[in-house]
Amino acid sequence: MDATLWTITIIAALAYTAGGVSLLLMSRQRYRALATSQQWVDDFGDRHLDAIAVIKLTGATGLVLPAAAGVVPILTPVAACGLALFMAGAATTRFRRSEWPAMAADIAFLAMFVFLAWGWFDVLADA
């Protein structure tokens, strides 16, 4: 179970780091042009997009660093819970925009973060 948790955690952290960095560094038009699923950026202001990028980066860091460093490892499942809530907000945006396939993907990410939170809380309880 530990290897599975670490694998999913690292992949998720890398994906959210890439998403956060690209959202911070790319212009709105360039980010929007990445895929049709990125048109949600039109619903938010520049500062809001910066905040979303920082949330992604903070969540990605929180997924890996506490457990890897062994310093306050309870923050790893807490970060997973935070990212699950973040994805609930993303799914809500997709629902409002009637972007059903993208909403289904957001719900899958939400479920992944719930799984990670459950798994890490379980691992830490056994430690």
Secondary structure, DSSP 8 states (H G I E B T S, - for coil): -HHHHHHHHHHHHHHHHHHHHHHHHS-HHHHHTT-GGGGGGGGS-HHHHHHHHHHHHHHHHHHHHHHHHTSSTTHHHHHHHHHHHHHHHHHHHHHHTT-HHHHHHHHHHHHHHHHHHHHHHHHHHH-
